[in-house]
Every structure is written in C-alpha cells, then in structure tokens.
C-alpha cells in the first residue's frame, strides 16, 4: 500500500490533458487522430504492428472531443483514488500499462475499420481489476459487472441493432481487450500475494 495522494493517477490525467491540448491546438484534430490512433484494416504498418508500435500506447491518449476526455478522466480519477493507494504506485502503473496494451490488442484482433483511441480501454482494465479486488474482499461487485456489460455489450449491439446510437463510436474491442488483460494482471498480482502469505505462514 502507498500513503499519500495517488500521484500516478494525477500524472496520467495530466498527460492525457497535455496530449489533448497538443493534438488539437498544434497538430490539428484530424491529423492527430491519424498520427496517434489505431487504424485496423489499413496496413500492418499503419496500425502499429510494423514500424509504428508506438501507436499501441499513443492511441490511449487520443480523445475525440471534450466530452470524451472529460468522462474518461473522471473515471480514471475515481478508480485511481481507490486502486493506486491499495496496490502501490508501481503496481498501479503496471496494471494501467498492461490494460492499455490489452486494449490495443483487442482493437487489432477484433476491429476491422475506424480510428480507435481513448483511455477507456485502459480504464476498463482498471474496472475489471477493481471488480476482482471487491470479490476478493467479499464486497458487492455487481455494479462493476453491470458497467462493464453496458459499455462492452452496448457498442457491440450498436453495430447490428438500429436505435442504439448512444453507443455508436465506442470501441467495444478496446474495452474488451483492456478488461481481459486488466483482470488477468490483477489475478497474477493476487497470486503473488497468496504465495507471500503462504510462505509467511510456513515460516511461523
């Protein structure tokens, strides 16, 4: 556990805001999306498997408007307040980074078109990890499952069902990839805790 403010959370929020200001004011929004985002189905090089692997990270800092970045940063702030003090700064940063890679992997494997970006993929990794923590502590975790189901299933259904425009444009592929890798990372962290606790009991 880490005492004090969640500094990694604040740094991540600051980096997202700086990237948004730089992209919109200096590069220009459309060019920023194309330069930093993941674009599956164009070429391997373009979406980052070739000579541009940085896109797997930079796409997590691309936001398509004030509402997009505002909602994502609010979610990041809320989850960071809960998870970072409990995990410690480096574990929290590792969880976030792994979730971001998982989000990009989900886009590359499951999406076929569009420009994908935003911190929500990594945030869904935090949501999944938070749900596992709640279950581990035997606290209610149903709300976390509902949120995940809505924002993964909703955008997926929007591709096939008319009238779900509220979910159009959301990357269910990134949300799913981030959630899966975030959950797996949290389970690995708990496995390490279990081993240390077992060793401590055996040494008594």
Backbone as a ProteinNet text record, in pm:
[ID]
protein_1_A
[PRIMARY]
XXXXXXXXXXXXXXXXXXXXXXXXXXXXXXXXXXXXXXXXXXXXXXXXXXXXXXXXXXXXXXXXXXXXXXXXXXXXXXXXXXXXXXXXXXXXXXXXXXXXXXXXXXXXXXXXXXXXXXXXXXXXXXXXXXXXXXXXXXXXXXXXXXXXXXXXXXXXXXXXXXXXXXXXXXXXXXXXXXXXXXXXXXXXXXXXXXXXXXXXXXXX
[TERTIARY]
83.4	0	87.1	34	107.2	30.4	97.8	34.9	47.3	-36.4	-28.8	-120.7	-116.1	-205.9	-170.7	-267.3	-240.3	-166.4	-36.3	42.8	41.4	46	45.7	-84.5	-194.2	-323.6	-321.7	-270.1	-263.9	-172.9	-61	30.6	-36.1	-106.1	-174.9	-282.2	-356.1	-456.7	-389.3	-279.5	-207.2	-154.9	-101.1	-50	-162	-276.9	-390.6	-436.1	-440.5	-482.4	-380.4	-251.3	-147.3	-152.6	-173.8	-184.3	-303.5	-413.9	-533.8	-508.1	-445.2	-416.2	-317.4	-215.4	-115.4	-176.6	-256.5	-315.3	-413.7	-496.3	-598.9	-543.9	-450.8	-403.2	-281.1	-196.2	-70.7	-79.3	-115.1	-119	-243.8	-356.8	-484.9	-556.7	-685.1	-755.9	-749.1	-785.2	-790.5	-653.4	-551	-416.3	-368.1	-404.8	-369	-427.9	-557.1	-620.4	-545.2	-509.2	-442.1	-298.5	-232.2	-92.2	-76.6	-171.6	-157.9	-252.3	-363.2	-464.1	-431.1	-509.5	-500.6	-603.1	-558.7	-647.6	-639.2	-716.2	-708.4	-764.5	-715.8	-766.9	-707.4	-611	-547.5	-419.6	-318.2	-196.3	-137.6	-56.3	8.9	93	161.3	246	161.7	45.7	-33.9	-91.3	-139.3	-197.5	-98.7	30.1	128.7	200	165.8	237.1	369.5	385.8	508.8	607.2	629.9	731.6	674.5	549	486.9	423.5	499.5	442.1	402.8	452.2	416	266.3	196.6	52.7	-23.7	32.7	-33.1	-41.6	46.6	43.3	-24	13.8	-38.3	-188.4	-245.1	-389.6	-465.6	-402.3	-465.8	-468.8	-402.3	-401.3	-474.8	-540.8	-619.2	-764.3	-821.5	-961.7	-1035.5	-1157	-1235	-1332.7	-1281	-1365.4	-1358.4	-1411.9	-1407.8	-1489	-1605.3	-1688.9	-1616	-1548.5	-1475.5	-1365.9	-1280.7	-1171.1	-1223	-1327.4	-1382.2	-1435	-1513.6	-1568.8	-1459.3	-1362.3	-1254.5	-1168.2	-1137.4	-1054	-1128.2	-1258.2	-1337.3	-1331.6	-1348.9	-1342.1	-1202.9	-1099.5	-962.3	-936	-982.7	-963.3	-1033.1	-1156.5	-1230.9	-1164.9	-1127.1	-1065.4	-926	-852	-718.9	-721.8	-823.6	-837	-851.9	-915.6	-939	-823.4	-772.4	-677	-531.9	-490.7	-348.8	-299.7	-372.5	-324.9	-320	-411.8	-416.8	-306	-277.9	-178.3	-36.8	-23.9	106.7	125	208.8	219.4	271.1	375	434.1	341.7	274.8	181.2	62.9	16.1	-94.3	-52.9	67	115.6	129.7	180.4	191.8	56.2	-42.9	-178.3	-235.1	-215.3	-266.4	-198.3	-65.9	8.6	-31.9	-44.3	-85.5	-225.8	-314.7	-451.5	-453.4	-365.5	-356.9	-310.1	-209.2	-162.7	-274.8	-348.7	-461.4	-568.9	-595.7	-695.1	-652.6	-526.7	-477.2	-479.8	-446.4	-451.1	-593.6	-690.5	-830.4	-873.1	-828.3	-861.1	-799	-672.8	-602.2	-665	-705	-757.2	-903.6	-983.6	-1128.2	-1189	-1121.2	-1177.8	-1127.4	-1208.2	-1171.1	-1166.6	-1212	-1214.4	-1220.6	-1211.1	-1224.1	-1092.3	-1091.2	-977.3	-1012	-931.9	-959.1	-864.1	-918.1	-836.4	-912.2	-839.5	-901.1	-845.6	-855.2	-804.9	-901.8	-1020	-1122.8	-1082	-999.4	-954.9	-874.1	-778.4	-700.3	-788.7	-884.8	-975.2	-1059.9	-1099.9	-1175.3	-1089.2	-958.9	-870.8	-873.8	-876.8	-887.8	-1022.2	-1129.3	-1262.1	-1263.9	-1208.7	-1205.3	-1122.1	-1007.8	-923.3	-995.3	-1068.1	-1142.2	-1250.1	-1316.5	-1416.2	-1355.7	-1236.5	-1169.7	-1130.6	-1083.5	-1049.5	-1172.9	-1285.7	-1409.1	-1452.3	-1445.2	-1483.7	-1389.7	-1261.8	-1163.5	-1192	-1234.9	-1265.5	-1408.5	-1480.8	-1619.5	-1709.5	-1686	-1769.2	-1853.2	-1966	-2051.8	-1976.8	-1987.5	-1919.1	-2013.5	-2143.4	-2240.6	-2240.8	-2230.6	-2233.1	-2117.8	-2002	-1887.3	-1915.7	-1976.2	-2011.9	-2113.5	-2209.7	-2312.4	-2249.7	-2161.2	-2093.8	-2015.6	-1941.6	-1863.2	-1953.3	-2063.5	-2155.1	-2217	-2252.5	-2315.9	-2219.7	-2097.8	-2006.2	-1920.3	-1936.1	-1878.7	-1989.6	-2099.5	-2209.4	-2285.3	-2302.5	-2376.4	-2317.1	-2187.7	-2126.5	-2127	-2116.8	-2122.2	-2260.5	-2365.9	-2501.7	-2532	-2470.2	-2495.1	-2452.8	-2362.5	-2320.3	-2428.4	-2523.2	-2622.5	-2766.7	-2791.5	-2928.4	-2948.6	-3041.6	-3071	-3129	-3105.2	-3161.4	-3071	-2951.1	-2855.5	-2743.4	-2781.5	-2682.8	-2600.1	-2651.9	-2577.2	-2443.9	-2437	-2314.8	-2228.8	-2278.3	-2202.3	-2072.5	-1968	-1838.5	-1755.1	-1814.7	-1736.9	-1670.2	-1547	-1470	-1488.8	-1586.5	-1605.8	-1484.2	-1413.6	-1294.7	-1187.3	-1165.8	-1068.8	-1111.7	-1241.8	-1293.7	-1274.7	-1308.4	-1296.7	-1151.7	-1063.4	-922.3	-861.8	-892.9	-841.9	-893.4	-1022.8	-1082.4	-1020.8	-1001	-945.1	-802.9	-720.4	-581	-572.2	-656.2	-657.4	-694.5	-795.8	-836.5	-724.9	-662.1	-553	-435.8	-404.3	-293.8	-324.2	-449.2	-486.4	-481.8	-524.1	-519	-375	-284.5	-142.8	-87.4	-129.1	-84.4	-132.9	-257.4	-309.9	-239.4	-198.2	-124.1	7.4	72.4	193.8	168	54.9	17.3	-4.6	-75.1	-103.7	25.3	121.8	248.3	323.1	323.1	393.3	324.8	191.9	119.7	142.8	146.5	172.7	313.5	411	548.7	558.8	484.5	487.3	427.5	317.7	255.3	347.3	416.3	505.1	625.8	665.4	781.7	752.9	625.6	593.2	626.6
-119.2	0	124.5	232.6	358.7	468.6	537	651.4	774.6	873	996.9	997.4	1103.4	1117.9	1020	986.8	895.4	967.5	980.1	1061.3	1007.2	875	816.4	851.1	845.9	882.5	1026.4	1115.6	1257.2	1277.4	1205.3	1217.7	1168.4	1055.8	1002.6	1099.1	1158.3	1257.3	1376.9	1423.3	1536.7	1507.8	1386.9	1350.3	1345.2	1294.9	1291	1431	1519.6	1657.7	1727.1	1709.8	1769.9	1716.5	1585.3	1527.3	1584.4	1603.4	1659.8	1802.7	1882.4	2020.7	2026.5	1941.7	1940.1	1893.4	1788.3	1733.7	1827.8	1892.3	1979.8	2116.1	2171	2307.3	2313.3	2210.3	2214.1	2128	2000.4	1910.6	1934.4	1955.7	1958.9	1827.3	1832.5	1714.4	1596.6	1617.9	1505.4	1441.3	1523	1469.1	1401.5	1455.9	1394.8	1254.9	1242	1109.7	1010.4	1051.9	961.8	931.6	1029	1010.1	923.1	931.7	864.2	745.5	743.2	641.1	507.4	405.8	274.5	267.5	226.2	218.6	77.4	-15.8	-153.8	-164.6	-263.4	-290.3	-205.2	-117.9	-36.1	-105.5	-100.7	-179	-214	-318.1	-355.2	-240.6	-175	-64.6	46.5	71.9	185.8	166.6	44.3	29.7	-17.4	-23.2	-37.6	-169.1	-268.7	-395.7	-391.3	-297	-287.5	-192.6	-79.6	14.7	119.9	109.1	209.1	146.4	69.5	7.3	107.9	230.6	332.3	358.6	325.8	350.4	270.1	157.8	78.2	156.3	253.6	339.2	472.4	537.4	672	672	560.6	560.6	579	542.8	561	704.3	794	935.9	1021.6	956.8	1028.3	1033.3	1152.9	1167.7	1253.3	1209.7	1271.4	1374.8	1475.9	1582.9	1598	1710.5	1741.7	1642.6	1601.9	1507.5	1374.6	1330.3	1203.5	1206.2	1306.7	1312	1341.8	1422.6	1455.8	1333.3	1250	1130.9	1030	1014.8	920.2	964.3	1092.9	1139.7	1134.1	1155.4	1140.2	995.7	901.1	759.2	721.8	771.7	742.3	798	917.9	978.8	896.5	853.7	776.5	641.9	571.3	439.7	451.4	554.1	574	601.6	676.5	704.9	576.3	475.3	350.3	250.7	238.3	131.6	167.3	288.9	321.6	312.5	367.4	352.5	206.8	124.3	-16.1	-99	-73.3	-153.1	-101.1	27.2	91.9	152.4	253.1	330.6	247.8	167.7	94.4	-15.9	-85.9	-190.5	-128.6	-13.4	53.2	94.4	151	189.8	67.4	-42.5	-165.2	-217.1	-209.5	-251.4	-165.7	-35.7	56	29.9	13.9	-9.4	-141.5	-246.5	-375.7	-367.4	-295	-279.4	-202.2	-101.9	-26.3	-115	-198.2	-291.8	-389.2	-434.5	-524.6	-459.3	-330.9	-258.5	-251.3	-219.4	-212.1	-349.6	-451.9	-587.4	-624.3	-586.7	-613.2	-545.5	-421.4	-348.5	-417.2	-452.6	-514.4	-649	-727.3	-860.7	-860.6	-765.7	-774.8	-667.2	-553.9	-444.9	-454	-398.8	-403.3	-266.3	-164.1	-31.2	74.3	200.6	312.1	351.4	470.8	517.5	497	420.9	387.3	464.4	519.6	592.9	617.6	660	693.7	610.4	665.2	596.8	492.1	480.4	393.2	246.4	204.4	65.8	33.3	120.2	100.6	114.4	205.9	226.1	101.8	34	-89.7	-197.9	-193.4	-282.6	-254.1	-125.4	-87.2	-130	-116	-156.9	-306.2	-385.9	-530.6	-565.9	-499.3	-523.8	-486.4	-374.8	-330	-431.9	-487.5	-590.5	-712.2	-751.6	-866.6	-836.5	-713.9	-674.5	-681.2	-628	-631	-774.2	-860.3	-1000.7	-1066.4	-1036.9	-1095	-1054.5	-930.3	-879.6	-910.7	-985.6	-1024.6	-902.9	-804.8	-684.8	-689.5	-615.9	-618.3	-570.5	-648.1	-613.8	-616.5	-630.3	-639.4	-514.5	-396.8	-272.3	-264.2	-316	-316	-402.8	-519	-607.1	-542.4	-471.2	-405.3	-298	-217.5	-112.8	-174.7	-280.8	-346	-402.7	-466	-525.4	-418.9	-304.4	-197.8	-141.4	-110.9	-39.8	-131.3	-262.3	-356.6	-410.6	-453.7	-508.8	-405.2	-283.6	-178.9	-141.8	-105.7	-73.9	-191.1	-314.2	-430.9	-444	-428.7	-436.3	-323.1	-206	-90.4	-115.3	-211.1	-244.4	-319.3	-379.9	-465.2	-419.9	-342.3	-305.9	-156.4	-114.7	28.4	85.8	212.3	278.2	281	227.2	229.9	328.4	441.7	540.2	595.7	587.1	639.2	566.6	442.3	364.2	367.3	430.4	430.2	509	458.2	523.8	475.9	400.3	345.5	215	196.7	80.1	-34.4	-121	-236.3	-328.5	-326.9	-411.3	-367.8	-234.9	-184.3	-206.2	-186.2	-208.5	-353.9	-445.4	-588.1	-629	-585.7	-620.9	-567.4	-442.1	-385.1	-457.7	-493.6	-562.7	-700.2	-773.6	-908.9	-904.4	-819.1	-812.4	-750.9	-651.8	-594.1	-697	-779.4	-884.5	-986.5	-1027.1	-1125.8	-1071.4	-943.5	-881.7	-877.3	-843.4	-837.4	-975.4	-1077	-1213.2	-1257.4	-1219.2	-1250.6	-1180.4	-1055.6	-983.4	-1051.6	-1097.9	-1167.5	-1301.4	-1364.7	-1489.9	-1466.1	-1354.7	-1319.5	-1295.8	-1230.1	-1207.3	-1340.3	-1432	-1562.5	-1638.5	-1632.1	-1702.9	-1644.7	-1510.9	-1448.4	-1482.1	-1485.1	-1518	-1664.3	-1753.5	-1895	-1913.4	-1841	-1850.7	-1798	-1689.3	-1632.2	-1728.6	-1796.7	-1893.3	-2013.1	-2055.8	-2171.5	-2138.6	-2012.7	-1974.2	-1950.5	-1954	-1932	-2054
0	0	0	-54.1	-64.6	5.2	95.3	161.8	73.3	101.8	26.2	-93.5	-171.2	-286.8	-398.4	-484.7	-597.2	-710	-695.3	-787.7	-929.9	-945.5	-1080.3	-1151.4	-1079.3	-1137.9	-1185.5	-1103.3	-1141.9	-1263.6	-1267.3	-1381	-1508.6	-1501.2	-1618.8	-1669	-1576.2	-1615.6	-1681.2	-1622.4	-1679.1	-1818.1	-1840.3	-1971.6	-2075.5	-2035.2	-2126.7	-2164.9	-2068.1	-2095.8	-2185.3	-2155.5	-2239.3	-2382	-2396.9	-2530.4	-2605.6	-2535.2	-2599.2	-2645.8	-2561	-2598.1	-2714.1	-2709.1	-2815.1	-2947.4	-2939.2	-3060.3	-3127	-3047.2	-3104.8	-3144.3	-3066.2	-3090.9	-3182.6	-3179.6	-3255.5	-3381.7	-3365.6	-3480.8	-3565.5	-3500	-3569.9	-3548.1	-3517.3	-3469.1	-3565.8	-3691.3	-3785.3	-3804.4	-3819.3	-3836.9	-3710.8	-3595.9	-3467.9	-3456.6	-3491.3	-3486.7	-3574.1	-3694.3	-3787.9	-3746.3	-3684.1	-3645.1	-3521.4	-3428.4	-3299.7	-3282.4	-3352.8	-3329	-3392.4	-3354.2	-3416.1	-3529.1	-3646.3	-3762.2	-3820	-3767.9	-3817.4	-3958.2	-4029.7	-4162.3	-4271.7	-4240.4	-4344.3	-4389.4	-4309.2	-4332.9	-4197.3	-4193.3	-4067.1	-4013.9	-4101.9	-4058.8	-3997.9	-4057.6	-4014.3	-3875.7	-3843.3	-3710.2	-3605.3	-3639.3	-3533.4	-3523.5	-3603.4	-3595	-3668.6	-3760.1	-3836.5	-3772.6	-3837.3	-3789.2	-3695.5	-3658	-3571.2	-3446	-3369.6	-3249.6	-3142.2	-3152.4	-3053.4	-3051.5	-3160.8	-3166.1	-3060.4	-3018.2	-2914.7	-2783.4	-2766.2	-2647.2	-2677.2	-2786.7	-2814.5	-2837.4	-2886.4	-2907.7	-2775.8	-2665.8	-2535.8	-2488.9	-2562.3	-2527	-2629.9	-2725.4	-2826.7	-2781.5	-2776.3	-2737.8	-2840.3	-2872.2	-2978.2	-2922.9	-2856.1	-2805.8	-2655.1	-2606.5	-2463	-2380.4	-2432.6	-2357.7	-2339.5	-2443.9	-2440.8	-2334.8	-2339.6	-2243	-2103.2	-2093.4	-1962	-1889.1	-1957.9	-1895	-1860.4	-1951.3	-1923.8	-1806	-1798.4	-1688.2	-1555.1	-1557	-1434.7	-1386.6	-1479.5	-1442.9	-1392.8	-1459.8	-1417.5	-1278	-1252.1	-1120.2	-1012.5	-1038.8	-939.2	-911.4	-1016.7	-998.6	-938.6	-979.7	-924.3	-775.8	-730.2	-587.5	-506	-565.8	-494	-510	-632.5	-660.8	-631.5	-666.1	-651.4	-506.5	-408.2	-269.9	-225	-276.8	-234.9	-299.2	-426.9	-498.6	-481.7	-460.4	-467.1	-605	-613.7	-737.7	-854.3	-833.5	-945	-992.6	-900.9	-942.9	-1017.7	-969.5	-1037.7	-1178.1	-1192	-1324.2	-1414.9	-1360.2	-1438.5	-1483.6	-1394.6	-1428.6	-1540.8	-1531.1	-1633.3	-1767.3	-1766.5	-1889.9	-1954.7	-1874.2	-1928.8	-1988.6	-1921.9	-1972.1	-2103.4	-2115.3	-2240.5	-2355.4	-2329.4	-2432.5	-2468.3	-2368.7	-2393.8	-2477.9	-2452.8	-2531.8	-2677.9	-2702.1	-2839.2	-2905.6	-2831	-2885.2	-2925.1	-2841.1	-2873.4	-3002.4	-3020.9	-3144.3	-3264.9	-3254.5	-3367.6	-3405	-3305.2	-3331.6	-3374.4	-3321.6	-3338.7	-3428	-3442.7	-3522.9	-3666.4	-3757.7	-3899.5	-3964.3	-3894.5	-3955.1	-3846.2	-3889.4	-3797.1	-3732	-3675.2	-3596.7	-3450	-3379.9	-3240.5	-3149.1	-3041.5	-2946.1	-2818.6	-2716.9	-2588.7	-2475.3	-2355.5	-2236.9	-2183.9	-2245	-2188.6	-2190.3	-2287.3	-2286.9	-2162.2	-2129.2	-2007	-1883.1	-1888.4	-1775.5	-1752	-1859.5	-1841.6	-1777.3	-1800.3	-1727.2	-1578.3	-1542.2	-1401.3	-1343.5	-1423	-1376.7	-1347.1	-1438.8	-1417.9	-1294.7	-1278.9	-1162.1	-1033.1	-1036.6	-918.5	-881.7	-983.8	-956.3	-889.4	-933.1	-872.1	-727.8	-702.6	-565.8	-476.2	-524.7	-446	-416.5	-517.2	-496.2	-396.8	-407.7	-316.5	-171.5	-153.3	-20	23.4	-61.5	-34.9	-18.2	-104.6	-110	-237	-240.6	-360	-484	-589.5	-714.6	-834.4	-809.5	-918.3	-1004.3	-941.3	-1018.2	-1117.4	-1078.6	-1169.1	-1290.7	-1268.7	-1379.1	-1471.7	-1414.1	-1495.2	-1583.8	-1525.7	-1604.3	-1719.7	-1689.9	-1794.1	-1902.8	-1862.1	-1959.7	-2049.4	-1991.8	-2070.2	-2173.2	-2131.5	-2219.8	-2306.3	-2289.6	-2385.8	-2475.7	-2415	-2493.2	-2572.9	-2516	-2585.7	-2720.5	-2725.3	-2854.7	-2952.1	-2899.8	-2987.1	-3050.5	-2970.4	-3023.4	-3119.4	-3094.7	-3180.6	-3324.6	-3345	-3480.8	-3557.4	-3485.3	-3550.2	-3527.2	-3421	-3384.3	-3402.8	-3488.5	-3503.2	-3374.2	-3349.1	-3232.4	-3111.4	-3123.8	-3012.8	-3041.7	-3100.2	-3141.1	-3028.2	-2903.7	-2789.2	-2773.1	-2823.6	-2810.6	-2936.3	-3042.1	-3166.2	-3148.5	-3206	-3195.3	-3078.8	-2986.5	-2875.5	-2918.7	-2878	-2920.5	-2822.2	-2850.9	-2763.1	-2768.1	-2882	-2893.8	-2794.4	-2785	-2689.4	-2545.9	-2519.1	-2384	-2342.5	-2432.9	-2401.3	-2380.9	-2471.6	-2458.2	-2330.3	-2296	-2172	-2050.1	-2051	-1936.4	-1915.5	-2024.3	-2012.2	-1957.2	-2013.2	-1967.6	-1828.2	-1799.1	-1665.1	-1559.8	-1589.9	-1496.7	-1478.2	-1589.4	-1580.4	-1499.3	-1518.1	-1443.9	-1295	-1260.7	-1120.1	-1056.3	-1128.6	-1075.9	-1052.1	-1141.5	-1122.1	-998.6	-978.7	-859.8	-732.8	-732.8	-616.1	-594.8	-704.6	-690	-617.1	-647	-574.7	-427.7	-397.6	-257.2	-186.6	-252.5	-192.7	-162.1	-254.6	-232.1	-112.6	-102.8	10.8	143	143.1	265.2	305.5	205.8	234.9	290	232.6	282.7	425.2	452.8	587.9	689.2	650.8	742.3	765.7	659.5	673.4	760.8	767.5	844.7	990.8	1028.1	1168.8	1254.2
[MASK]
++++++++++++++++++++++++++++++++++++++++++++++++++++++++++++++++++++++++++++++++++++++++++++++++++++++++++++++++++++++++++++++++++++++++++++++++++++++++++++++++++++++++++++++++++++++++++++++++++++++++++++

